[in-house]
């Protein structure tokens, strides 16, 4: 039997009810994360936009990249990525190097200081999450991690062309 995400049958009312509840919880989660990020950003002394850290994260995890590839990866426009990466360069967290495949283009890569800042942010995030989940049983923490990984994989592998929201689908 194919997984529900790839099944072409219409979802049942029970599945739609659970999906609606999950959707509401995800909206609540995103609001809580936005609030938490803004509170952390207010305390940050470096003056770097929080959104710029997404660039640093991507460069650390995926390696040096052109601005155009970063924009595609982060679902942003090139001008936004260019502005944010310029801020990271000015702060010494990212450097521009010649693209070995095309000397006319440049690659963005984290500097040693960028790696240090990334690791410090990772450490702080880990402490914050550990504190949030301190009263959860260990098994629940592992289950949450496994389920979020599974949800992320489903979202990353989702093919929107196989999704239809036409009126006929709801009949």
N, C-alpha and C positions, 0 to 999 in steps of 0.2 A: 504494500500500500504506500502511495506517495505521501510525503509529509504534507500537512495541511497547507503550508505556505505555497506549495506547488500544485495543489489539488485545484482542478478547474470547477469543481462543484461550488455552488453558492454556500456561504457560511450559514449555519443554523442560527436561530434566534439566541440560543444559549451562547454560542461562540461570539455573536455580535455584542451581547450583553457584557461578556468578559472583556472583549476588545474595547468597549466603551469605558469600562471601569479602568482598564490598563491605560487607555489614552488620558483619562482624567488624572491618574497618578503620575504619568509621564509629564504632563503639563505642570503639575504641582512640583515635581522633581526639578524640572528646568527652571521654574521660578525660584525655588530654594537655592539652586546652584548659582543662578544669576545674582541673587542677593548675597550669598556667601562670597562669591568672587568680587563683588563690588566692595564689600566690607574689607576683604583682604587687600584689594587694590588701594583703598584709602590709606592703609597703613604702610604701603610699599614706598620706600624712599627713592627708588631708582627712576621714577618718572616715566617708565615704559608702559605703554598701553597693554592691558591684559591680552588683547587680541594678538599683539605681537608675539606673545609667548607661544601661540599656536604655530607660528613660523619656526621659532626656535625648536619646539618639540618635534616638528616634522623633519627639520634638518638633522637633529640628533638621531631620530629613529630611522629615517629613510636615506640619509646621506645628502651630500651637496646637490643642489638643484638650481635650475634656471627659475627666474621669477614666473614665467609662464606656466611651468609645471607646478610650482607652489600654488599659484592661483587656481589651477584646475583641481589640485589635490584638496585645497581648503575651501573650494566652492566660493571663490571670491573673485573680484575683478583685479586685473593686473595693477591698476593705479593704486588700489588699497594695499595690495601686497608690496608694491614698490615703496609707498610711503612708510609702511610699518617696518619693512626691512631696512630702509634708510635710517630709521630711528635705532634699530638694533646695531647697525654698522657704526653709527655715531657713538653709541654706548660701548663699543668694543666687544659686543657679544657675537657678532656675525661679521665675516669678511667676504669680500668679492675676490674671486680668482678667475683667471682665464679658463674658458671651457676648452679642454683638450681636444674635443671633437670639432670645435668651431671657435677659433681665436677671437672672432668678432663679438662673441657672446660671453657673458660671465656667469659663473656659478656662485651661489651663496652657500657658505659653510660656517658652522659654528666655530668660534675661536676657543682657546683654552678657557678664557673667562666666561664665554657663553656656556661651555660644558659645566663649569663650576656653578654658574647661576642656575642652570637647568637642574643639576643634582641637588642644589640647595632647595629649589622649589619642590622637587620630587620628595625630598626628605620631609619638608614641612607638610606637604599633602599627605604623606604617609602617617605622620603624627596626628594630623587633624582627623583622618579617617579612622585611625586606631582608637582615638578618643571617642569619636561618635559611636563606634561599634563595640566599645569596651564591655558593655553589659550584655552583648549578644553571645549566645553559645558559639563556640568555635565552629561547630557544624553549620550553623546558620550563616556565618561569615563566608565559609567556603561555598555554600550553596548559592548565596547571593552573587559571589564572584563568578561562579560557573554559569549561572543563569544570565547575568549581564553579558558575559562573553558570548553566550549562545544568541542572545538578542542582537548584539552588535554584529555578529557574523551573518545573521539572517537579514539585517538591514543592509549590510555591505554587499551581500549577494543578491539582493532583491532586484528583479527585472521589472521596472515600471511598465514595460510594454505588455506584460502578461496580466496587468491589473486593469480592471474596468469598473467604473462607477456609474455606468449609464442607468437610466431609469429602469430598463428592462431587467437589469441584474437584481433589482430590489423587489421584483414582482413575485 
